[in-house]
Amino acid sequence: MVGVIAWAYVRFGALPAVAGLLYGVKPVVIAVILQALWKLGNSAVKSAWLATVAMITLGLSLVGINPLLVLAAGGLLAAAGLFSELRNRASLLGLGTTSVVPLAAATAATAVSVGLWPIFLIFAKIGFMVFGSGYVLLVFLRAELVERHPWLTQQQLLDAVAVGQVTPGPVFTTATFLGYLLHGPTGAIAATAGIFLPAFALVAVSAPLIPKIRASRTASAVLDGVNVASLALMVVVTWQLARSAIVDWVTVALAIASALLVFSFPRLNSAWLVAGAGVLGALRYAIR
């Protein structure tokens, strides 16, 4: 389905009606992502220290630190908080320094034409790096495909995210759309295979280890820190995408109205909002 939409985007994306549809959809997508971030924040920020870690990693992301380093910093800061807590407890008990379990590793118009092998490798790399929610994917897509390799524009990435929201399945289907923009149908296949393949390998290897990792307080703290750091990364990339999606008073109104609806009615199917906003955007262009 995403491949077919990508073909239609390349073939008809410049038409006013299609441009109008995307114009209406994108601010709604921003509101949907904000709702997801709010839910993730409620479950990820479990303590005052983790909230502090989230703010520190947010600052690191804002100044342009590599996303992998931001995630690593989140894990290390959370572990440091745990060590400090254990040391204070030991001091209160008069036991001196307490030994702990060793730290465990925690481990979205046609674009330029790119070779299949580079496409596969880039998306495989992203598949290996993405941690936590599928929305973290947006951070790495922007870093790799817009900034490091200027193969796509931020507008094309935002269009891909919108398509990922209106189709069934995970946000990772955004890769199929982007692969099509880079190299047509074969590019879509290469990007899809590249981004999903690491998950199969990593799950097979790590699944037996997860209970042991979570049984370690240190490793569990590292994972909690990486979670809040990934949340900070998602906040920054959502802000960056919002600047491209919300461009006038109409898109501001659409974003605010959508946000009010998704936050007031959590069980509301966001696909209806996306579809309605797309129709409104197309009608606006038709009337103009």
ZAPA-997007 format. One record per residue: x, y, z of N, C-alpha, C, O in turn; residue in one letter. Coordinates in steps of 0.2 Angstrom, whole numbers, padded with zeros to 4 digits, always signed. Example, Ala and Ser with C-alpha at 12.3 -4.5 7.8 and 13.67 -1.06 7.14 Angstrom:
+0066-0028+0039+0062-0022+0039+0066-0016+0039+0071-0017+0042A
+0064-0011+0035+0068-0005+0036+0064+0000+0039+0067+0006+0040S
***
This chain:
+0004-0006+0000+0000+0000+0000+0004+0006+0000+0003+0011-0004M
+0009+0006+0004+0014+0012+0004+0018+0013-0002+0019+0019-0004V
+0019+0007-0005+0023+0008-0012+0018+0011-0017+0021+0015-0021G
+0012+0009-0017+0007+0012-0022+0006+0020-0021+0006+0024-0025V
+0006+0022-0014+0005+0029-0012+0012+0032-0014+0011+0038-0017I
+0017+0029-0014+0024+0033-0016+0024+0034-0023+0026+0039-0025A
+0021+0029-0027+0021+0030-0034+0016+0036-0036+0018+0040-0040W
+0010+0036-0033+0006+0041-0034+0009+0048-0032+0007+0053-0035A
+0012+0048-0027+0016+0054-0024+0021+0057-0030+0021+0063-0031Y
+0025+0052-0032+0029+0054-0037+0026+0057-0044+0028+0061-0047V
+0020+0053-0046+0017+0054-0052+0013+0060-0051+0012+0064-0056R
+0009+0061-0046+0004+0067-0045+0005+0072-0040+0001+0076-0039F
+0011+0071-0036+0012+0075-0030+0012+0083-0031+0011+0086-0027G
+0014+0085-0038+0014+0092-0039+0007+0095-0041+0007+0101-0041A
+0002+0091-0041-0004+0093-0043-0007+0097-0037-0006+0095-0031L
-0011+0103-0038-0013+0107-0033-0018+0103-0028-0017+0104-0022P
-0022+0098-0030-0026+0095-0026-0022+0090-0021-0024+0090-0015A
-0017+0087-0024-0013+0082-0019-0009+0087-0015-0008+0085-0009V
-0006+0092-0017-0002+0097-0013-0007+0099-0007-0005+0100-0001A
-0013+0101-0009-0018+0103-0004-0019+0098+0002-0020+0099+0007G
-0020+0091-0001-0021+0086+0004-0016+0085+0009-0017+0085+0015L
-0010+0085+0006-0004+0085+0011-0003+0091+0015-0001+0090+0021L
-0005+0097+0013-0005+0103+0017-0009+0102+0023-0008+0104+0028Y
-0015+0099+0022-0020+0098+0028-0018+0092+0032-0019+0092+0038G
-0015+0087+0030-0013+0081+0034-0007+0082+0038-0007+0080+0044V
-0002+0086+0036+0004+0086+0040+0003+0089+0047+0006+0087+0052K
-0001+0095+0048-0001+0097+0055-0005+0093+0059-0004+0092+0065P
-0009+0088+0056-0013+0083+0061-0008+0078+0063-0008+0076+0068V
-0003+0076+0058+0002+0071+0060+0006+0074+0066+0008+0070+0070V
+0008+0080+0066+0011+0083+0071+0008+0082+0078+0011+0080+0083I
+0001+0083+0078-0003+0083+0084-0003+0075+0086-0003+0074+0092A
-0004+0071+0082-0004+0064+0083+0003+0062+0086+0003+0058+0091V
+0008+0064+0084+0015+0062+0087+0016+0065+0094+0018+0062+0098I
+0013+0071+0095+0013+0074+0101+0009+0070+0106+0012+0069+0112L
+0004+0068+0104+0000+0063+0109+0004+0057+0111+0004+0055+0116Q
+0007+0054+0106+0011+0048+0107+0017+0050+0112+0019+0046+0116A
+0020+0056+0111+0026+0058+0115+0023+0059+0122+0027+0057+0127L
+0017+0061+0123+0014+0062+0130+0013+0056+0133+0015+0055+0139W
+0011+0051+0130+0010+0044+0132+0016+0041+0134+0017+0038+0140K
+0021+0041+0130+0028+0039+0131+0031+0042+0137+0034+0039+0141L
+0030+0049+0138+0033+0052+0143+0030+0050+0150+0034+0049+0155G
+0024+0049+0150+0020+0047+0156+0023+0040+0159+0023+0039+0165N
+0025+0036+0154+0028+0029+0156+0035+0029+0157+0038+0025+0161S
+0039+0033+0153+0046+0033+0153+0049+0037+0159+0054+0035+0162A
+0046+0043+0161+0049+0047+0166+0046+0045+0173+0041+0047+0175V
+0050+0041+0176+0048+0037+0182+0050+0041+0188+0047+0039+0194K
+0054+0046+0188+0057+0049+0194+0060+0056+0192+0060+0058+0186S
+0061+0060+0197+0064+0066+0196+0070+0066+0193+0072+0070+0189A
+0075+0061+0194+0081+0061+0191+0080+0059+0184+0084+0062+0179W
+0076+0055+0182+0075+0053+0175+0072+0059+0171+0073+0060+0165L
+0068+0063+0175+0066+0070+0172+0071+0074+0170+0072+0078+0165A
+0076+0074+0175+0082+0078+0174+0086+0076+0168+0089+0080+0164T
+0087+0069+0168+0091+0066+0162+0087+0068+0156+0091+0069+0151V
+0081+0068+0155+0077+0070+0149+0079+0077+0147+0080+0078+0141A
+0079+0082+0152+0080+0089+0151+0088+0089+0148+0089+0093+0144M
+0092+0086+0151+0099+0086+0149+0100+0084+0142+0103+0087+0138I
+0097+0078+0141+0098+0075+0134+0094+0079+0129+0096+0079+0123T
+0089+0082+0131+0085+0087+0126+0090+0093+0124+0090+0095+0119L
+0093+0095+0129+0098+0101+0128+0104+0098+0123+0106+0102+0119G
+0106+0092+0124+0111+0090+0120+0109+0089+0113+0113+0090+0108L
+0103+0087+0112+0100+0086+0105+0099+0093+0102+0100+0093+0096S
+0097+0098+0106+0096+0104+0103+0102+0107+0100+0102+0111+0095L
+0108+0106+0103+0114+0109+0101+0117+0105+0096+0123+0106+0093V
+0114+0099+0094+0116+0095+0088+0121+0089+0089+0124+0087+0085G
+0121+0087+0095+0125+0081+0097+0122+0075+0093+0116+0074+0093I
+0126+0071+0091+0124+0065+0087+0119+0061+0092+0120+0060+0098N
+0114+0058+0088+0108+0055+0092+0111+0049+0096+0108+0047+0102P
+0116+0045+0093+0118+0039+0097+0122+0041+0103+0121+0038+0109L
+0125+0047+0103+0129+0050+0109+0124+0052+0114+0125+0051+0120L
+0118+0055+0112+0113+0057+0116+0110+0051+0120+0109+0051+0126V
+0109+0046+0116+0106+0040+0119+0111+0037+0125+0109+0035+0130L
+0117+0037+0123+0122+0034+0127+0123+0038+0134+0123+0036+0139A
+0122+0045+0133+0123+0050+0138+0117+0048+0143+0117+0049+0149A
+0111+0047+0140+0105+0046+0144+0106+0040+0148+0104+0040+0154G
+0109+0034+0145+0110+0028+0149+0115+0029+0155+0114+0027+0160G
+0120+0033+0153+0126+0034+0158+0123+0038+0164+0125+0037+0170L
+0119+0043+0162+0117+0048+0168+0112+0044+0172+0112+0045+0178L
+0108+0040+0169+0103+0036+0173+0107+0031+0178+0105+0030+0184A
+0112+0028+0175+0116+0023+0179+0120+0027+0185+0120+0025+0191A
+0122+0033+0183+0126+0037+0188+0121+0039+0194+0123+0039+0200A
+0114+0040+0192+0109+0042+0197+0108+0036+0202+0107+0037+0208G
+0108+0030+0199+0107+0024+0203+0113+0023+0208+0112+0021+0213L
+0119+0024+0205+0125+0023+0209+0125+0028+0215+0127+0026+0221F
+0123+0034+0214+0123+0039+0219+0118+0037+0224+0119+0038+0230S
+0112+0034+0222+0107+0032+0227+0109+0027+0231+0108+0027+0237E
+0112+0022+0228+0115+0016+0232+0120+0018+0237+0120+0015+0242L
+0124+0023+0235+0130+0025+0239+0127+0029+0245+0129+0028+0251R
+0122+0033+0244+0119+0036+0249+0115+0032+0254+0116+0032+0260N
+0112+0026+0252+0109+0021+0256+0114+0018+0260+0113+0017+0266R
+0120+0016+0257+0125+0012+0260+0128+0017+0266+0130+0014+0271A
+0129+0023+0264+0131+0028+0269+0127+0028+0275+0129+0029+0281S
+0120+0029+0274+0116+0029+0279+0116+0023+0284+0114+0023+0290L
+0117+0017+0281+0117+0011+0284+0124+0010+0288+0125+0005+0291L
+0129+0014+0286+0135+0013+0289+0139+0007+0286+0143+0004+0289G
+0138+0006+0279+0141+0000+0276+0146+0002+0271+0149-0003+0268L
+0148+0008+0270+0153+0010+0266+0150+0010+0259+0144+0010+0257G
+0155+0009+0254+0153+0008+0247+0150+0001+0245+0153-0004+0247T
+0145+0001+0242+0141-0005+0240+0143-0007+0233+0143-0003+0229T
+0144-0013+0232+0146-0016+0225+0139-0017+0222+0134-0019+0225S
+0139-0016+0215+0133-0017+0211+0135-0022+0206+0141-0023+0204V
+0129-0025+0202+0130-0029+0197+0134-0025+0191+0132-0019+0190V
+0139-0028+0188+0142-0024+0182+0137-0021+0177+0132-0024+0176P
+0139-0015+0174+0135-0012+0170+0134-0016+0163+0139-0019+0161L
+0128-0017+0161+0127-0021+0155+0126-0016+0149+0123-0010+0150A
+0127-0018+0143+0127-0014+0137+0119-0013+0135+0116-0018+0135A
+0117-0007+0134+0110-0006+0131+0111-0004+0124+0112+0001+0121A
+0109-0009+0124+0110-0008+0117+0104-0006+0113+0104-0004+0107T
+0051+0047+0031+0046+0048+0031+0047+0052+0025+0043+0054+0022A
+0037+0072-0025+0042+0074-0030+0048+0070-0030+0049+0068-0024A
+0051+0067-0033+0056+0062-0034+0062+0065-0031+0064+0071-0032T
+0066+0062-0027+0072+0064-0024+0078+0062-0029+0077+0059-0035A
+0084+0063-0027+0090+0061-0031+0090+0053-0032+0087+0050-0027V
+0093+0051-0037+0093+0044-0038+0099+0041-0034+0105+0044-0035S
+0098+0036-0030+0103+0033-0026+0104+0026-0027+0099+0023-0029V
+0110+0023-0027+0111+0016-0028+0107+0012-0023+0106+0014-0018G
+0105+0006-0025+0102+0001-0021+0106-0001-0015+0103-0001-0009L
+0112-0002-0016+0116-0005-0010+0117+0001-0005+0116-0001+0001W
+0118+0007-0007+0118+0012-0002+0112+0013+0002+0112+0014+0008P
+0106+0013-0002+0100+0013+0001+0099+0007+0007+0097+0009+0012I
+0100+0001+0005+0100-0004+0009+0104-0003+0016+0102-0004+0021F
+0110-0001+0015+0115+0000+0020+0113+0005+0025+0113+0004+0031L
+0110+0011+0022+0108+0016+0026+0102+0014+0030+0102+0016+0036I
+0097+0011+0027+0091+0009+0031+0093+0003+0036+0090+0003+0041F
+0097-0001+0034+0099-0006+0039+0103-0003+0045+0102-0005+0051A
+0107+0002+0044+0110+0006+0049+0105+0009+0054+0106+0008+0060K
+0100+0012+0051+0095+0015+0055+0091+0010+0059+0089+0011+0065I
+0090+0004+0055+0086-0001+0059+0090-0004+0065+0087-0006+0070G
+0097-0004+0065+0101-0006+0070+0101-0001+0076+0101-0003+0082F
+0100+0006+0074+0101+0011+0079+0095+0013+0083+0095+0015+0088M
+0089+0012+0080+0083+0014+0082+0081+0010+0089+0081+0004+0089V
+0080+0014+0094+0079+0011+0101+0072+0014+0103+0071+0020+0103F
+0068+0010+0106+0061+0012+0109+0056+0013+0104+0055+0009+0099G
+0052+0018+0104+0046+0019+0100+0048+0020+0093+0054+0022+0091S
+0044+0018+0088+0045+0019+0081+0046+0026+0079+0049+0028+0074G
+0044+0031+0083+0045+0038+0082+0052+0040+0082+0054+0045+0080Y
+0056+0036+0086+0063+0038+0086+0066+0037+0079+0071+0040+0078V
+0063+0033+0075+0065+0032+0068+0066+0039+0065+0070+0040+0061L
+0061+0044+0066+0061+0050+0063+0068+0054+0064+0070+0058+0060L
+0070+0053+0070+0077+0057+0072+0082+0054+0067+0086+0058+0065V
+0083+0048+0066+0088+0045+0062+0087+0046+0055+0092+0047+0051F
+0081+0046+0053+0079+0047+0046+0082+0054+0044+0085+0055+0039L
+0080+0059+0048+0082+0066+0047+0089+0067+0047+0092+0070+0043R
+0093+0064+0052+0100+0065+0053+0103+0062+0047+0108+0064+0044A
+0101+0056+0044+0105+0052+0039+0103+0055+0032+0107+0056+0027E
+0096+0056+0031+0094+0057+0024+0093+0064+0022+0092+0066+0016L
+0092+0069+0027+0092+0076+0026+0098+0080+0027+0100+0084+0024V
+0101+0078+0033+0107+0082+0035+0114+0078+0032+0118+0082+0029E
+0115+0072+0034+0122+0069+0032+0122+0068+0025+0127+0070+0022R
+0117+0064+0022+0116+0063+0015+0111+0067+0012+0105+0065+0014H
+0112+0073+0009+0106+0077+0007+0102+0074+0001+0102+0077-0004P
+0099+0068+0002+0096+0065-0003+0089+0067-0003+0085+0066-0009W
+0086+0069+0002+0079+0071+0003+0078+0078+0006+0083+0080+0009L
+0073+0081+0005+0071+0087+0008+0067+0086+0015+0064+0080+0015T
+0067+0090+0019+0063+0089+0025+0056+0089+0024+0052+0085+0027Q
+0054+0092+0018+0047+0092+0016+0045+0085+0014+0039+0082+0015Q
+0049+0082+0010+0048+0075+0008+0048+0070+0014+0044+0065+0014Q
+0052+0071+0019+0052+0067+0025+0046+0068+0028+0043+0063+0031L
+0043+0074+0029+0037+0075+0032+0031+0072+0029+0027+0069+0032L
+0031+0072+0022+0026+0069+0018+0026+0061+0019+0021+0058+0020D
+0032+0058+0020+0033+0051+0021+0030+0049+0028+0027+0044+0029A
+0031+0054+0033+0029+0052+0039+0021+0052+0039+0018+0048+0042V
+0018+0057+0035+0011+0058+0035+0008+0051+0031+0003+0049+0034A
+0012+0049+0026+0009+0042+0023+0010+0037+0028+0005+0032+0028V
+0015+0036+0032+0016+0031+0037+0010+0031+0042+0008+0026+0045G
+0007+0037+0043+0002+0038+0048-0005+0036+0045-0009+0033+0049Q
-0006+0037+0039-0013+0035+0036-0013+0028+0033-0018+0026+0031V
-0008+0024+0034-0008+0017+0031-0007+0013+0037-0005+0015+0043T
-0010+0006+0037-0009+0002+0042-0002+0000+0043+0003+0001+0039P
-0001-0003+0049+0006-0005+0051+0010+0000+0055+0008+0005+0056G
+0017-0002+0056+0021+0002+0060+0023+0008+0056+0023+0009+0050P
+0026+0013+0060+0029+0019+0057+0035+0017+0052+0036+0021+0048V
+0038+0011+0053+0043+0009+0049+0042+0009+0042+0046+0009+0038F
+0035+0008+0040+0033+0008+0033+0035+0015+0030+0035+0015+0023T
+0037+0020+0033+0039+0026+0031+0045+0024+0026+0047+0028+0021T
+0049+0019+0028+0055+0018+0024+0054+0016+0017+0057+0017+0012A
+0048+0012+0016+0046+0010+0010+0045+0016+0005+0047+0016-0001T
+0041+0021+0008+0040+0027+0004+0046+0031+0002+0047+0033-0004F
+0051+0031+0007+0057+0035+0006+0061+0031+0001+0065+0034-0004L
+0062+0024+0001+0065+0020-0004+0063+0021-0011+0067+0021-0015G
+0056+0022-0011+0053+0023-0018+0056+0030-0021+0057+0030-0027Y
+0056+0035-0017+0058+0041-0019+0065+0041-0021+0067+0045-0026L
+0069+0037-0018+0076+0037-0020+0078+0033-0026+0083+0034-0029L
+0074+0027-0027+0076+0023-0032+0070+0019-0035+0071+0013-0037H
+0064+0021-0035+0058+0018-0037+0056+0012-0034+0058+0011-0028G
+0053+0007-0037+0051+0001-0034+0056-0003-0030+0056-0006-0025P
+0062-0004-0034+0067-0008-0031+0070-0004-0025+0073-0008-0020T
+0070+0002-0025+0073+0006-0019+0068+0005-0013+0070+0005-0008G
+0061+0005-0015+0057+0003-0009+0058-0003-0006+0058-0004+0000A
+0059-0009-0010+0061-0015-0008+0067-0015-0004+0068-0018+0002I
+0073-0012-0006+0079-0012-0003+0078-0008+0004+0081-0011+0009A
+0075-0003+0004+0074+0001+0011+0070-0003+0016+0072-0003+0022A
+0065-0006+0013+0060-0010+0018+0064-0016+0021+0064-0017+0027T
+0068-0020+0016+0072-0025+0019+0077-0023+0024+0078-0026+0029A
+0081-0017+0022+0086-0015+0026+0084-0013+0033+0087-0014+0038G
+0078-0009+0033+0076-0007+0040+0073-0012+0045+0073-0012+0051I
+0070-0017+0041+0066-0022+0046+0071-0028+0047+0070-0031+0052F
+0076-0030+0043+0081-0035+0044+0084-0035+0051+0084-0040+0054L
+0087-0029+0053+0090-0029+0060+0086-0031+0065+0088-0035+0070P
+0079-0030+0065+0075-0031+0071+0074-0039+0072+0074-0041+0077A
+0074-0043+0066+0073-0050+0066+0080-0053+0070+0079-0057+0074F
+0086-0050+0068+0092-0053+0070+0093-0051+0078+0094-0055+0082A
+0091-0044+0079+0092-0042+0086+0087-0045+0091+0089-0047+0097L
+0081-0046+0089+0076-0049+0093+0078-0057+0095+0078-0059+0101V
+0080-0060+0090+0082-0067+0091+0088-0068+0095+0088-0072+0099A
+0093-0063+0095+0099-0063+0099+0097-0061+0106+0099-0064+0111V
+0093-0055+0107+0092-0052+0113+0087-0055+0118+0087-0054+0124S
+0082-0058+0114+0076-0060+0118+0077-0064+0124+0075-0063+0130A
+0082-0069+0124+0084-0073+0130+0087-0069+0135+0087-0071+0141P
+0090-0063+0133+0094-0060+0138+0090-0054+0142+0092-0052+0147L
+0084-0052+0139+0080-0047+0142+0079-0048+0149+0080-0043+0153I
+0076-0054+0151+0075-0055+0158+0081-0054+0163+0080-0051+0168P
+0087-0056+0160+0093-0056+0164+0095-0048+0165+0097-0046+0170K
+0094-0045+0159+0096-0038+0159+0091-0034+0164+0094-0030+0168I
+0085-0035+0164+0080-0031+0168+0081-0033+0175+0079-0030+0180R
+0084-0039+0176+0085-0042+0183+0090-0038+0187+0091-0037+0193A
+0095-0035+0183+0100-0031+0185+0098-0024+0186+0095-0020+0181S
+0098-0021+0192+0096-0014+0193+0100-0009+0189+0097-0004+0187R
+0106-0010+0188+0111-0006+0184+0108-0006+0177+0107+0000+0174T
+0108-0012+0174+0106-0012+0167+0099-0009+0166+0097-0006+0161A
+0094-0011+0171+0088-0008+0170+0088+0000+0171+0084+0003+0167S
+0092+0003+0175+0093+0010+0175+0095+0013+0169+0093+0018+0166A
+0100+0009+0166+0103+0011+0159+0097+0011+0154+0097+0016+0150V
+0093+0006+0154+0088+0006+0149+0083+0011+0150+0080+0014+0145L
+0081+0013+0156+0077+0018+0158+0080+0025+0155+0076+0029+0153D
+0086+0026+0156+0089+0032+0154+0089+0033+0146+0088+0038+0144G
+0090+0027+0143+0090+0027+0136+0083+0029+0133+0082+0032+0128V
+0078+0026+0137+0071+0028+0135+0070+0035+0136+0067+0038+0131N
+0072+0039+0141+0070+0046+0142+0074+0050+0137+0072+0055+0134V
+0080+0047+0135+0084+0051+0130+0081+0050+0123+0081+0055+0119A
+0078+0045+0122+0075+0044+0115+0069+0048+0115+0067+0051+0110S
+0066+0049+0121+0060+0054+0121+0062+0061+0119+0059+0064+0116L
+0068+0063+0122+0070+0070+0121+0072+0071+0114+0071+0076+0111A
+0075+0065+0111+0076+0066+0103+0070+0067+0099+0070+0071+0094L
+0065+0063+0101+0059+0064+0097+0055+0070+0098+0052+0073+0093M
+0056+0073+0104+0053+0080+0105+0057+0085+0100+0053+0089+0097V
+0063+0085+0100+0067+0089+0096+0065+0088+0088+0064+0093+0085V
+0065+0082+0086+0063+0081+0079+0056+0083+0077+0055+0085+0072V
+0052+0082+0082+0045+0084+0081+0044+0092+0080+0041+0094+0076T
+0048+0095+0084+0048+0103+0083+0051+0105+0077+0048+0109+0073W
+0056+0101+0074+0059+0103+0068+0054+0101+0062+0054+0105+0057Q
+0051+0096+0063+0046+0094+0057+0040+0099+0058+0037+0101+0053L
+0038+0101+0064+0032+0105+0065+0033+0112+0061+0029+0115+0059A
+0040+0114+0061+0041+0121+0058+0040+0120+0050+0039+0126+0047R
+0040+0114+0047+0039+0114+0040+0032+0112+0039+0029+0114+0034S
+0028+0109+0044+0021+0108+0043+0016+0113+0045+0011+0114+0042A
+0018+0117+0050+0013+0123+0052+0016+0129+0050+0021+0132+0052I
+0013+0132+0044+0016+0137+0040+0012+0143+0040+0014+0149+0038V
+0005+0143+0042+0001+0149+0042-0005+0147+0047-0005+0142+0051D
-0010+0152+0047-0015+0152+0052-0019+0146+0051-0022+0143+0056W
-0020+0143+0045-0024+0137+0044-0021+0131+0047-0025+0127+0050V
-0015+0130+0046-0011+0124+0048-0011+0125+0056-0011+0120+0059T
-0010+0131+0058-0010+0132+0066-0017+0130+0069-0017+0126+0074V
-0022+0132+0065-0029+0130+0068-0030+0122+0067-0033+0119+0072A
-0028+0119+0062-0028+0112+0061-0024+0108+0066-0027+0103+0069L
-0018+0110+0068-0014+0107+0073-0017+0108+0080-0017+0103+0083A
-0019+0114+0082-0022+0115+0088-0029+0111+0089-0030+0107+0094I
-0033+0111+0084-0040+0107+0084-0038+0100+0085-0041+0096+0089A
-0033+0097+0081-0032+0090+0081-0029+0088+0088-0031+0083+0091S
-0024+0092+0090-0022+0091+0097-0027+0091+0102-0027+0086+0107A
-0032+0095+0102-0037+0095+0107-0041+0089+0107-0043+0086+0112L
-0042+0087+0101-0046+0081+0100-0043+0074+0102-0046+0070+0105L
-0036+0074+0100-0033+0068+0102-0031+0067+0109-0031+0062+0112V
-0030+0073+0112-0029+0073+0120-0036+0072+0124-0036+0069+0129F
-0041+0075+0121-0047+0075+0125-0051+0068+0124-0054+0065+0128S
-0050+0065+0118-0053+0058+0116-0047+0053+0114-0046+0052+0108F
-0043+0050+0119-0038+0046+0118-0039+0040+0113-0035+0038+0110P
-0045+0038+0113-0047+0032+0109-0049+0034+0102-0051+0029+0098R
-0049+0040+0101-0051+0042+0094-0046+0040+0089-0040+0041+0090L
-0049+0037+0084-0044+0034+0078-0042+0040+0074-0045+0044+0071N
-0035+0041+0075-0032+0047+0072-0033+0047+0064-0032+0052+0061S
-0034+0041+0061-0035+0040+0054-0040+0045+0051-0040+0047+0046A
-0046+0045+0056-0051+0049+0054-0049+0057+0053-0051+0061+0049W
-0045+0059+0058-0043+0066+0058-0038+0067+0052-0039+0072+0049L
-0034+0062+0051-0030+0063+0045-0033+0064+0039-0032+0068+0035V
-0038+0059+0038-0042+0059+0032-0046+0066+0031-0047+0069+0026A
-0050+0068+0037-0054+0074+0037-0049+0080+0035-0051+0085+0031G
-0043+0081+0038-0039+0086+0037-0037+0086+0030-0036+0092+0027A
-0035+0080+0027-0033+0080+0020-0039+0082+0015-0037+0086+0010G
-0045+0081+0017-0051+0083+0013-0051+0091+0013-0052+0094+0008V
-0051+0093+0019-0051+0101+0020-0045+0104+0016-0047+0109+0013L
-0039+0101+0017-0034+0104+0013-0035+0104+0005-0033+0109+0002G
-0038+0099+0003-0039+0098-0004-0045+0103-0006-0044+0106-0012A
-0050+0104-0002-0055+0109-0004-0053+0116-0004-0055+0120-0008L
-0048+0117+0001-0045+0124+0002-0042+0126-0005-0042+0131-0008R
-0038+0121-0008-0034+0122-0014-0039+0123-0020-0038+0127-0024Y
-0044+0119-0020-0049+0119-0025-0053+0126-0025-0054+0129-0030A
-0055+0128-0019-0058+0134-0019-0054+0140-0021-0056+0145-0024I
-0048+0140-0019-0043+0145-0021-0042+0145-0028-0038+0150-0031R
***
